[in-house]
Amino acid sequence: MLKRGYYSLLVTISLSSFGDAFGLLAMEWLVYDLTGSKLAMGALALSSGIPELLLRLLGSPLSDRLNRGRIMASLAAVRLLALALPLVMGLTGQLQLWHLFLAAALSGACAALFMPTAMAVIPGVADGQKLVRAFAIIDGCKNAAALLGPALAGAMTAASGALPALGINTICYTIAIATLLRLPKMQKPPKVQASFSIAAYVREIGEGFSFYKQFPAMLAIMGMVSISNMSSIAMWTMMVPYVREVLHRDAVAMGTLTTASAFGALVGLGVISWVGEIKRRRTAMLCSLAAIGLFNSLLGLIPSFPLVLIALFAAGVASPFFGSLSSSLHGRLVPGNLQGRVNSIRFLIGGGLQPIGAFAGGAIAQLYSVPVLFVVMGLLPVVCSGAALFLPSLRELNGDLSSLEARNRLKNSGTPAQIGDVPV
């Protein structure tokens, strides 16, 4: 059963996703207008990715130590201030490249803990047997927001420039902060030692990694996520040059392509929500990964706008079968008192190769071409999913998970929980 706090969280995530669709396109468009450099586009993603990875590692225990609602509100406030910097500088005619890079760095740092904290809340506000639907609804609303956002942002950028799109992003975060501040208390303040202990804090970081030591299959899943995300960031970082130089289109087309991908993901999530629990998780996840790669590689092979729209839509349909199943597995197998830490480490592993992807994307596109980049990066997930067929540990993710849950409870029964989750 879903509770009132779940729907409040749903609104917050949807608003932030809708605003981010505007802000991301605006910042990428501004960087390319200022520099015309593909390497600069990669550097923008790099400036966001590195702080995100560092804070996910060093800040992973915070989601379990502090009030999760207040953490999310504080992160949204910092993100709002970060976006206001290039907006104000642009409106006053003083915008410089470093303003955009600083905004990207602060945004990446905030994103490091925002979504892991939100994911840590969901198992406490949804029926444990319906986590696939709970995560699918969250993902569906995110993609619905992303469905509308890019198309509107593209039209606004084409008509009025990129700065109004940044303004929409700041408005969305302002409303999201107000919504977060009105959430019911999601977690009691944890009982920690009066004096801060570095050794204890480091141990808590290690506890986030310990889950993957207990479940090698989940570590393999996150390794595949990392490769897939590296491929994705390399391609989407170069999407503005691809649209302008290969497809010879404007910001409206850029928004339309992003919308096609989001609409496909929304359709895929609808199928998952209708199907419910999937027993053959290994097959579904590996087929999803391979399909994403194959459809993405078509962007480099067939640079035709209508066909690119179809390919991105199809890749979007395939993507939730991997993402929602991975989220539901984490929701069921991770102990409640470790949800924040494990989700932070999960996002850390999943995004660990993104800075490499951002840099490689700019370098390959600059040295060879954007279509070559898309073919190479599209085929990576295909190879990865094929290799994963030979991993016997993934078979234990099929069928009923009760044995894995029982094993997890047994391993954690001797360690009293220091932090308890209070349902919303």
Secondary structure, DSSP 4 states (H G I P E B T S, - for coil): ---HHHHHHHHHHHHHHHHHHHHHHHHHHHHHHHH--HHHHHHHHHHHHHHHHHHHHHTTTHHHHS-HHHHHHHHHHHHHHHHHHHHHHHHTT---HHHHHHHHHHHHHHHHHHHHHHHHHGGGSS-GGGHHHHHHHHHHHHHHHHHHHHHHHHHHHHHH-SHHHHHHHHHHHHHHHHHHHTSPP-SPPP---SS--HHHHHHHHHHHHHHHHH-HHHHHHHHHHHHHHHHHHHHHHTHHHIIIIIS---HHHHHHHHHHHHHHHHHHHHHHHHH---S-HHHHHHHHHHHHHHHHHHHHH---HHHHHHHHHHHHHHHHHHHHHHHHHHHHHS-GGGHHHHHHHHHHHHTTTHHHHHHHHHHHHHHT-HHHHHHHHHHHHHHHHHHHTT-GGGGGGSS--HHHHHHHHHHHTTS--SS-----
